[in-house]
Amino acid sequence: MKIANIKVGDKLQGHADEDMEHPFVGTVEKIYTNSVLIDITDYDQRDADNVTELNHKIVVAAKSLKKVAAK
């Protein structure tokens, strides 16, 4: 996803191989040059320890994110 298409408050799905083993969903809190700070709101329970260690926040490259479809 292009950084120009991301706004604070967007709900996005991502995957960060270094810190999380499974995809997660979160809300954009801050936008950087090529990445965003995400507040993790939904994740695979197998990643619960990782999410706790990260304090429910992670910086992810914009190119590895996609919008979550509205329900």
trRosetta pair geometry for C-beta under 8 A, 3 or more apart (Angstrom, degrees):
i j d omega theta_ij theta_ji phi_ij phi_ji
1 5 5.9 -113 178 72 94 121
1 6 6.4 94 130 -58 122 105
1 12 7.4 -117 30 -137 163 128
1 62 5.6 -106 83 167 82 82
1 63 6.7 -178 39 -118 49 27
1 65 4.8 -63 30 83 127 84
1 66 5.7 166 -47 -95 119 46
1 67 7.1 125 -106 -30 145 75
2 5 4.8 84 70 4 88 105
2 6 7.6 -160 97 -14 50 88
2 62 6.8 22 -180 140 15 130
3 6 5.8 -59 -155 26 41 114
3 31 6.7 125 -169 -169 97 112
3 33 7.3 -21 -147 155 171 33
3 34 6.1 -105 -58 -123 140 37
3 35 7.9 -41 -101 -24 117 17
3 36 7.6 170 -128 -49 86 98
3 62 4.3 -110 -76 -68 77 174
6 10 5.7 -121 -155 32 69 153
6 12 7.3 -7 -127 -63 110 144
6 28 6.0 158 174 -100 106 161
6 31 6.0 156 103 -109 111 122
6 36 5.9 -106 149 -66 153 145
6 62 6.1 -126 -14 -133 146 113
6 65 7.2 50 -93 90 132 144
7 10 5.1 114 60 -37 70 108
7 28 6.8 141 96 73 36 146
7 31 7.8 -52 -132 -49 22 139
8 28 5.3 -134 -126 110 38 102
8 29 6.7 26 -143 -164 93 17
8 30 7.0 17 -104 -89 107 29
8 31 6.5 -109 -61 -20 81 102
9 27 6.4 -20 -147 -171 31 104
9 28 6.3 -36 23 62 23 91
10 27 7.2 157 80 -150 37 59
10 28 4.7 29 49 8 84 124
10 67 6.8 -78 -178 -115 115 88
11 25 6.5 18 178 179 94 103
11 26 7.4 -168 -147 103 62 22
11 27 5.7 -33 -96 -94 66 71
11 28 8.0 -127 -70 -4 23 80
11 41 7.7 -55 -135 40 100 140
11 67 7.4 74 82 -159 66 66
11 68 4.6 -58 119 37 101 125
12 25 7.1 178 93 -149 35 63
12 26 6.5 -23 62 65 76 66
12 27 7.8 130 19 -109 75 23
12 28 6.3 58 2 -48 119 96
12 36 7.6 76 37 78 155 148
12 38 6.7 -99 64 -113 109 125
12 65 4.5 7 171 -173 135 117
12 66 6.6 147 -159 73 85 28
12 67 6.1 -60 -108 -103 71 38
12 68 6.3 -164 -114 -19 16 89
13 23 5.9 19 179 176 102 118
13 24 7.2 173 -150 89 62 35
13 25 5.0 -32 -96 -96 74 77
13 65 6.9 147 74 -156 43 65
13 66 5.4 -23 60 65 93 82
13 67 7.7 24 15 114 85 11
13 68 5.3 113 -32 -77 96 87
14 23 6.8 170 91 -151 26 77
14 24 6.3 -23 65 62 73 79
14 25 8.0 136 18 -99 66 33
14 26 7.3 -43 25 29 108 103
14 38 6.6 -153 24 -38 139 169
14 58 8.0 -158 87 95 135 126
14 60 4.8 48 167 169 160 166
14 64 5.4 74 -152 118 96 92
14 65 4.5 -34 -84 -99 105 75
14 66 7.5 156 -78 18 58 62
15 20 6.7 -133 -154 86 54 112
15 22 7.5 -90 -123 154 96 24
15 23 4.8 -54 -77 -98 96 70
15 24 7.3 138 -91 16 48 73
15 64 6.0 -112 57 170 71 115
16 19 4.7 1 110 44 121 97
16 20 5.0 76 59 27 85 99
16 24 7.9 -29 14 25 93 117
16 58 5.9 -144 3 168 158 140
16 60 5.3 -114 -71 -107 114 100
16 64 7.1 113 -81 114 61 151
17 20 7.7 -66 -86 63 11 61
19 50 6.0 138 165 -174 73 120
19 54 6.3 74 177 -75 133 135
19 58 6.0 -180 90 -129 152 126
20 23 7.8 96 126 -104 128 10
20 24 5.7 -67 -173 -19 164 123
20 43 7.1 -105 -145 -146 131 123
20 47 5.1 28 -147 -141 87 143
20 50 5.5 156 -99 123 63 150
20 51 7.6 50 -104 -65 108 76
20 58 7.2 -32 -26 -98 121 166
21 44 7.5 -86 80 70 87 135
21 46 6.5 -68 70 114 127 112
21 47 5.8 -165 38 -83 85 99
21 50 7.3 165 -2 -16 84 156
22 43 7.0 122 84 -173 104 78
22 44 3.7 1 86 17 153 144
22 46 6.2 91 -10 65 135 109
22 47 5.4 -133 38 -32 99 125
23 44 7.3 89 57 -24 56 110
24 38 7.8 130 104 126 115 141
24 40 5.2 -26 164 -139 138 107
24 42 6.6 162 -166 88 65 57
24 43 4.1 -8 -119 -101 102 91
24 44 7.3 -102 -81 4 75 75
24 47 6.9 -100 -72 87 115 157
24 51 7.6 154 -119 -90 145 113
24 58 7.7 86 71 30 147 145
25 40 7.6 106 78 -154 40 62
25 41 5.9 -56 103 65 85 89
25 42 4.0 6 52 56 110 106
25 43 7.3 -152 29 -63 64 57
25 68 5.7 54 -138 -80 119 141
26 38 3.8 94 95 169 137 106
26 39 5.2 176 -171 78 107 42
26 40 4.4 -62 -84 -99 125 37
26 41 5.2 142 -114 5 55 81
26 42 7.5 -157 -63 31 54 66
26 58 7.4 153 6 41 167 98
27 38 6.9 140 65 -157 31 68
27 39 4.9 -16 58 55 88 101
27 41 6.0 56 -13 -25 92 129
28 31 6.7 23 178 -65 123 85
28 36 5.1 -45 -132 176 101 137
28 37 7.3 99 -161 73 58 57
28 38 6.2 -41 -95 -101 47 68
29 36 7.8 136 44 170 59 88
29 37 4.7 -60 65 101 100 103
29 38 6.9 159 7 -114 90 15
29 39 5.2 89 -44 -29 119 99
29 57 7.3 -37 20 -129 147 109
30 36 6.8 166 86 -160 50 65
30 37 4.1 26 48 32 95 121
31 36 5.3 -25 -109 -109 59 90
31 37 7.9 -115 -59 19 26 77
32 35 4.8 0 60 65 118 76
32 36 6.6 -165 19 -84 80 34
32 37 7.3 90 -23 -26 102 84
32 59 7.2 23 4 -152 140 116
34 61 6.2 -14 138 -142 93 79
34 62 5.9 -123 178 13 51 108
34 63 7.8 -12 179 -15 95 96
35 59 5.3 55 144 173 132 92
35 60 6.0 175 -158 87 97 30
35 61 5.1 -59 -98 -99 94 38
35 62 5.9 -144 -102 -28 32 75
36 59 7.1 -179 90 -147 30 61
36 60 6.2 -21 59 60 76 79
36 62 6.0 87 -14 -84 99 81
36 65 7.0 -5 35 -30 126 160
37 57 6.3 -2 -176 -171 95 106
37 58 7.6 164 -152 84 54 31
37 59 5.4 -31 -95 -94 65 76
38 57 6.9 159 82 -152 50 55
38 58 5.4 -19 59 63 99 80
38 59 7.5 159 13 -97 78 24
38 60 5.7 4 -3 11 126 116
38 65 8.0 175 -70 -104 136 131
39 56 5.9 24 -165 137 70 99
39 57 5.8 -27 -103 -97 55 77
40 43 5.6 15 174 -45 119 125
40 51 5.4 -128 99 -136 150 107
40 54 7.1 64 2 95 138 128
40 56 4.8 -138 52 -163 91 64
40 57 6.8 -145 -1 -73 88 22
40 58 6.2 52 -47 4 112 107
41 56 7.8 64 -70 -169 43 113
43 47 5.0 -92 160 75 120 122
43 48 7.4 156 98 -78 117 51
43 51 5.4 167 53 -69 162 140
44 47 5.0 81 70 6 84 104
45 48 5.4 1 -165 -40 55 112
47 50 4.6 -53 -170 44 79 118
47 51 5.7 83 129 -28 90 98
48 51 5.8 -55 -146 35 30 111
48 52 6.4 31 156 -18 65 106
49 52 5.8 -55 -149 37 31 112
49 53 6.3 32 153 -19 65 108
50 53 5.7 -57 -148 38 31 112
50 54 6.2 20 155 -10 66 111
51 54 5.8 -63 -145 45 29 106
51 56 5.8 35 176 -93 91 57
52 55 7.5 29 -179 -75 33 34
52 56 7.8 14 -96 -47 31 72
54 57 5.9 -150 150 60 91 51
54 58 5.4 -2 -179 -70 146 88
60 64 5.8 -108 172 72 104 113
60 65 6.1 110 114 -59 126 107
61 64 4.9 76 73 6 93 105
61 65 7.7 -166 96 -15 52 90
62 65 5.8 -64 -158 26 42 115
